[in-house]
Amino acid sequence: MAFHHKHDIYNPDKTIDMTTKKFPARLLAIAVVLLSIGMISCEKDKSDSELTPAEQEQATLASSEAEAEADNIFDNIFDNVMGVNAEVGMGGTGIFGGRVAQIDSHHCFIVTVTRLNASSPFPVKITMDFGTGCVGRDGRLRTGKIHTVYTGRLIHPGKMATTTFENHTVDSILVQGTHIITNTSTTTALRFSVEVQNGKLTHPNGNWHQWNSSRVITQVEGMISPAVPLDDVFKITGHGAGAVKRGNIITTWESLIMDPLIKRFNCRWIVKGNVKIVRHIGSVTHQATLDYGQGACDRHATLNINGVMHNILLPL
């Protein structure tokens, strides 16, 4: 912040006696304001070990909400990467649901296909460009670009898709990191390993959270209609770890899926399952359970912190 000083505030030819009442009232008022601003600006971030009991509970709540938000946004990335078309994925999921052209019904994002080996269909780089603002079928406002490199069609074992982001936001939340999908299917089950490396979500107010996660996504319904992805249901297992900044409080957490999360391609939210959120502060453990419900497609979830229930809303 810049401070603009009028030229008549300070005269080098005059001596100011700060120990007597000769100190000008105007200068005193300015000094008080500057001192107050300095005290506010010097308020440092507080780490886990410096938090009061009330702040510890708020930090656990913030960690759980950050876990849910990261799960939601990066799960949506999975849907979009899988949904581009049947050449690289399943086609028709995420923002591509019901699409028949390279520009959706809102005419606001463009898909560019770049063959990285002119003599072969793979590897291929696909860029989703949302420009300066694109409201998709799901109602989310996106900007920037998503870049994905596919080694082959993702429904084939061993094939991979690696996604990075360029000035990409979802509802004004800046998305960063690397998202990697690997097909680890067996002869009896369609399965994917999903890694989020150095993920970071930054809100316009400066709050952020970082997230690393490892998930295994296994299909449990819809196998008899492989050409219709919207009836597919998957279970998700795995773990993660992150850090979150809310105001001047920074805290870290670890997460473990206790009851497999249930994901339906025709719903934007996880519909079932629970995750244990754990924070370790010295010898003390703070723990919470994030419960996504019993199967309804809605944005409601509950959080149990030391027996106290909190209702939370998942991102739209």
Backbone torsions as a table, in degrees:
resi	resn	phi	psi	omega
1	MET	NA	133.5	179.6
2	ALA	-94.8	139.5	176.6
3	PHE	-108.2	130.3	-177.6
4	HIS	-102.3	119.5	-176.5
5	HIS	-102.8	131.4	173.3
6	LYS	-77.2	148.7	-172.7
7	HIS	-66.4	-21.2	-176.2
8	ASP	-88.4	4.2	179.7
9	ILE	-72.9	-38.2	-174.0
10	TYR	-128.4	127.3	176.9
11	ASN	-121.3	111.9	-175.8
12	PRO	-64.2	-14.1	-179.6
13	ASP	-85.8	-5.6	179.8
14	LYS	-109.0	147.8	177.3
15	THR	-102.6	127.8	-179.4
16	ILE	-100.5	119.4	178.6
17	ASP	-90.8	100.7	-175.8
18	MET	-81.5	-2.9	-178.7
19	THR	-99.9	-0.4	-178.6
20	THR	-128.3	177.5	179.2
21	LYS	-74.0	1.1	177.2
22	LYS	-72.8	-13.2	179.0
23	PHE	-62.4	117.5	-173.3
24	PRO	-57.4	139.0	-178.9
25	ALA	-61.3	-36.5	-178.8
26	ARG	-64.3	-44.0	178.5
27	LEU	-65.8	-37.1	179.6
28	LEU	-62.9	-42.7	179.7
29	ALA	-62.8	-43.2	179.2
30	ILE	-63.9	-41.0	-180.0
31	ALA	-62.2	-40.3	179.0
32	VAL	-63.4	-43.7	179.0
33	VAL	-61.6	-46.9	-179.5
34	LEU	-62.9	-39.2	178.8
35	LEU	-64.5	-41.1	179.7
36	SER	-63.6	-45.2	178.9
37	ILE	-61.5	-41.3	179.7
38	GLY	-62.6	-38.7	179.8
39	MET	-66.2	-39.7	179.8
40	ILE	-66.8	-45.1	-176.3
41	SER	-67.6	-22.6	-178.8
42	CYS	-89.1	-0.4	178.4
43	GLU	-65.3	114.6	-172.4
44	LYS	-88.1	159.5	175.5
45	ASP	-64.5	146.0	-178.8
46	LYS	-107.0	128.7	178.7
47	SER	-91.0	175.8	-176.9
48	ASP	-50.1	-45.4	-173.1
49	SER	-70.9	-13.2	-177.1
50	GLU	-100.7	1.4	-173.2
51	LEU	-83.7	145.8	173.5
52	THR	-76.2	166.6	177.5
53	PRO	-55.0	-41.3	179.1
54	ALA	-65.5	-39.6	178.8
55	GLU	-68.7	-31.4	177.3
56	GLN	-61.7	-42.1	179.0
57	GLU	-65.8	-41.1	178.0
58	GLN	-64.6	-35.3	178.6
59	ALA	-67.3	-38.1	177.0
60	THR	-65.7	-40.9	176.8
61	LEU	-63.1	-44.3	179.9
62	ALA	-63.1	-39.9	179.3
63	SER	-63.2	-41.8	-178.7
64	SER	-68.4	-41.6	177.4
65	GLU	-65.2	-37.3	177.8
66	ALA	-65.8	-40.4	177.0
67	GLU	-59.8	-45.7	-178.9
68	ALA	-64.8	-41.5	-179.3
69	GLU	-66.7	-43.3	178.8
70	ALA	-63.4	-43.7	177.1
71	ASP	-56.4	-44.6	-176.5
72	ASN	-65.9	-48.6	-175.6
73	ILE	-70.0	-42.3	-178.8
74	PHE	-76.9	-25.8	171.9
75	ASP	-65.3	-37.2	176.8
76	ASN	-65.0	-34.6	175.1
77	ILE	-61.9	-42.1	177.0
78	PHE	-56.5	-48.3	-179.3
79	ASP	-60.3	-42.4	-177.4
80	ASN	-69.2	-40.0	178.8
81	VAL	-65.8	-40.7	177.9
82	MET	-70.6	-26.2	-168.1
83	GLY	-92.9	-1.2	-174.5
84	VAL	-52.7	-57.1	176.2
85	ASN	-168.4	173.6	-177.0
86	ALA	-75.9	-9.3	177.9
87	GLU	-73.9	-37.9	-176.8
88	VAL	-108.2	-19.8	-177.9
89	GLY	-148.6	-139.7	176.9
90	MET	-89.9	-32.2	-177.1
91	GLY	81.4	142.4	171.6
92	GLY	80.2	16.4	177.2
93	THR	-115.5	164.4	-179.6
94	GLY	64.5	-138.9	-179.7
95	ILE	-66.8	-11.8	-178.7
96	PHE	-93.0	2.9	-179.1
97	GLY	-57.5	122.0	177.5
98	GLY	78.9	7.2	-177.0
99	ARG	-80.2	144.7	175.4
100	VAL	-126.4	-4.4	180.0
101	ALA	-134.1	177.6	-178.0
102	GLN	-83.8	-3.4	173.1
103	ILE	-125.0	130.0	-173.5
104	ASP	-73.5	179.7	-174.9
105	SER	-63.6	-19.8	178.7
106	HIS	-88.6	-6.3	176.8
107	HIS	54.2	44.0	-176.8
108	CYS	-131.8	1.9	170.2
109	PHE	-136.8	150.7	-173.9
110	ILE	-122.5	140.2	177.8
111	VAL	-107.7	126.8	178.2
112	THR	-116.7	131.3	-179.1
113	VAL	-109.8	125.3	179.8
114	THR	-124.2	116.2	176.8
115	ARG	-77.5	121.6	-178.3
116	LEU	-84.0	-12.7	174.0
117	ASN	-134.9	106.7	-171.8
118	ALA	-58.1	-24.9	-176.9
119	SER	-91.8	1.4	-176.1
120	SER	-143.2	147.5	177.9
121	PRO	-68.0	-21.0	178.6
122	PHE	-131.3	151.2	0.8
123	PRO	-72.0	155.4	179.9
124	VAL	-134.2	140.6	177.7
125	LYS	-107.3	127.6	178.4
126	ILE	-118.9	126.9	179.3
127	THR	-112.2	127.7	172.7
128	MET	-101.3	115.0	-175.7
129	ASP	-108.8	114.3	-178.6
130	PHE	-97.6	3.0	177.7
131	GLY	60.4	-142.9	-178.1
132	THR	-91.0	0.5	177.1
133	GLY	164.4	121.9	-177.1
134	CYS	-142.3	118.8	176.1
135	VAL	-93.4	115.0	-176.7
136	GLY	-84.4	-177.6	178.7
137	ARG	-59.1	-26.9	-178.5
138	ASP	-84.6	1.1	178.6
139	GLY	84.4	-1.3	-179.2
140	ARG	-86.2	140.6	177.0
141	LEU	-92.6	118.7	-179.3
142	ARG	-118.0	149.7	173.0
143	THR	-135.4	169.9	175.6
144	GLY	75.0	-158.8	-172.6
145	LYS	-130.2	150.2	170.5
146	ILE	-118.2	124.7	179.1
147	HIS	-110.0	127.2	179.0
148	THR	-130.3	130.4	175.2
149	VAL	-108.2	122.2	-179.4
150	TYR	-104.6	133.3	174.6
151	THR	-86.3	-13.5	-179.9
152	GLY	176.7	-179.1	178.7
153	ARG	-67.6	129.8	-168.8
154	LEU	-68.8	-12.3	177.9
155	ILE	-82.7	-0.3	179.7
156	HIS	-101.0	133.9	-178.7
157	PRO	-54.2	138.8	176.9
158	GLY	88.8	-13.6	-178.6
159	LYS	-80.1	152.0	-173.6
160	MET	-133.2	157.4	171.7
161	ALA	-138.0	123.6	-178.9
162	THR	-114.6	123.7	-173.8
163	THR	-115.7	134.8	173.0
164	THR	-128.4	170.7	-170.7
165	PHE	-128.9	143.4	178.7
166	GLU	-126.4	105.4	-179.6
167	ASN	48.5	40.7	-174.9
168	HIS	-92.9	127.3	175.4
169	THR	-125.0	151.3	172.8
170	VAL	-126.1	113.3	-175.1
171	ASP	50.0	48.5	176.6
172	SER	71.0	4.8	176.2
173	ILE	-92.9	120.2	179.8
174	LEU	-73.8	127.2	-178.1
175	VAL	-107.5	127.1	178.8
176	GLN	-135.3	163.8	177.4
177	GLY	119.6	-169.1	179.7
178	THR	-127.8	132.1	-177.7
179	HIS	-118.2	121.7	-174.4
180	ILE	-123.9	123.9	175.3
181	ILE	-109.3	130.8	175.1
182	THR	-128.4	128.9	177.0
183	ASN	-77.1	117.3	-179.8
184	THR	-117.9	33.0	-174.5
185	SER	-65.2	154.9	172.1
186	THR	-111.4	-176.5	179.3
187	THR	-70.1	-15.5	-176.9
188	THR	-112.4	-9.9	-175.6
189	ALA	-149.8	137.7	172.2
190	LEU	-83.4	123.4	-172.5
191	ARG	-144.9	145.9	179.9
192	PHE	-132.0	141.9	168.4
193	SER	-98.7	131.4	-178.3
194	VAL	-126.5	122.8	179.4
195	GLU	-116.5	134.5	169.0
196	VAL	-112.2	118.8	-177.0
197	GLN	-113.2	125.6	178.9
198	ASN	52.9	39.5	176.0
199	GLY	-67.5	143.8	177.6
200	LYS	-148.6	132.7	175.9
201	LEU	-118.8	123.1	-176.7
202	THR	-119.6	126.4	-180.0
203	HIS	-88.4	157.9	-179.1
204	PRO	-58.1	-27.7	-179.0
205	ASN	-82.2	3.2	178.2
206	GLY	96.9	-14.4	174.3
207	ASN	-66.0	146.6	-179.8
208	TRP	-148.9	164.3	163.9
209	HIS	-145.3	144.0	178.6
210	GLN	-104.0	149.3	-173.1
211	TRP	-151.7	131.7	167.9
212	ASN	-124.2	134.3	-178.1
213	SER	-147.1	156.9	176.1
214	SER	-133.0	119.7	-176.8
215	ARG	-126.6	150.8	169.4
216	VAL	-120.2	121.5	-177.1
217	ILE	-112.0	118.5	-175.1
218	THR	-121.5	130.8	179.6
219	GLN	-72.6	133.9	179.9
220	VAL	-122.5	-14.5	176.5
221	GLU	-143.9	155.3	176.1
222	GLY	91.7	7.5	-177.1
223	MET	-65.9	-26.7	-175.3
224	ILE	-81.4	-4.5	177.9
225	SER	-132.1	67.6	-175.3
226	PRO	-60.9	-21.9	-179.8
227	ALA	-83.2	-3.8	-178.9
228	VAL	-121.5	84.9	-175.0
229	PRO	-66.9	-22.5	-174.4
230	LEU	-70.4	-9.8	174.4
231	ASP	-100.2	8.6	-178.8
232	ASP	-78.5	141.8	175.8
233	VAL	-128.5	135.9	-178.2
234	PHE	-126.7	150.8	169.8
235	LYS	-107.9	148.2	-174.5
236	ILE	-125.3	130.3	173.8
237	THR	-126.2	164.0	176.7
238	GLY	142.3	-164.5	-175.4
239	HIS	-149.7	171.3	179.0
240	GLY	-160.7	178.8	177.1
241	ALA	-157.1	149.8	-178.0
242	GLY	-161.1	179.1	174.3
243	ALA	-137.7	147.6	-178.3
244	VAL	-137.0	141.4	175.3
245	LYS	-117.3	120.6	173.9
246	ARG	-124.9	112.1	-175.6
247	GLY	63.4	-124.4	178.5
248	ASN	-103.0	14.1	179.9
249	ILE	-104.9	126.3	176.2
250	ILE	-119.2	127.8	-179.1
251	THR	-139.4	158.9	179.8
252	THR	-119.2	157.0	179.1
253	TRP	-151.6	165.0	171.4
254	GLU	-125.3	151.0	-179.5
255	SER	-132.7	148.8	178.0
256	LEU	-142.6	126.1	176.9
257	ILE	-74.0	116.6	-177.1
258	MET	-90.5	-45.8	177.2
259	ASP	-115.1	119.0	-171.7
260	PRO	-45.6	134.8	176.2
261	LEU	-75.2	141.8	-179.6
262	ILE	-109.8	124.6	-177.3
263	LYS	-118.3	126.9	173.8
264	ARG	-111.8	133.0	-178.2
265	PHE	-64.2	-19.9	-179.8
266	ASN	-92.3	13.1	177.6
267	CYS	-135.2	137.1	-176.4
268	ARG	-79.7	-11.1	-177.7
269	TRP	-115.8	155.8	167.3
270	ILE	-63.3	134.3	-172.6
271	VAL	-104.1	-12.2	-175.5
272	LYS	-161.5	159.0	177.0
273	GLY	109.3	169.9	178.7
274	ASN	-143.6	155.4	-176.1
275	VAL	-127.0	134.4	174.8
276	LYS	-91.1	128.7	178.2
277	ILE	-108.9	125.6	-176.1
278	VAL	-127.7	133.9	173.7
279	ARG	-123.0	128.7	-179.9
280	HIS	-107.4	120.0	176.0
281	ILE	-122.6	98.6	-174.6
282	GLY	62.6	-125.2	180.0
283	SER	-92.0	0.8	-177.4
284	VAL	-99.8	135.6	178.3
285	THR	-114.1	127.0	174.0
286	HIS	-105.3	131.3	-171.4
287	GLN	-135.3	146.2	176.7
288	ALA	-144.9	159.5	176.8
289	THR	-123.4	122.3	178.1
290	LEU	-98.0	118.0	-175.5
291	ASP	-113.3	121.8	-176.6
292	TYR	-87.6	-0.8	176.3
293	GLY	107.5	-163.0	-173.4
294	GLN	-120.8	23.5	172.3
295	GLY	124.5	-12.5	-179.4
296	ALA	-72.3	140.7	178.2
297	CYS	-84.7	87.3	177.1
298	ASP	-149.1	173.1	-175.7
299	ARG	-96.3	17.8	-178.4
300	HIS	-92.3	137.2	174.2
301	ALA	-144.4	162.3	178.1
302	THR	-123.2	151.4	-179.0
303	LEU	-129.4	124.5	179.6
304	ASN	-104.0	111.0	176.8
305	ILE	-113.6	106.8	179.8
306	ASN	52.6	41.6	177.5
307	GLY	85.8	-6.2	178.5
308	VAL	-97.4	124.6	-176.2
309	MET	-90.6	136.6	176.2
310	HIS	-125.5	133.6	174.4
311	ASN	-92.1	128.8	179.2
312	ILE	-126.1	153.1	177.2
313	LEU	-106.3	128.8	176.6
314	LEU	-73.3	156.3	-179.7
315	PRO	-59.0	146.2	178.0
316	LEU	-66.3	NA	NA
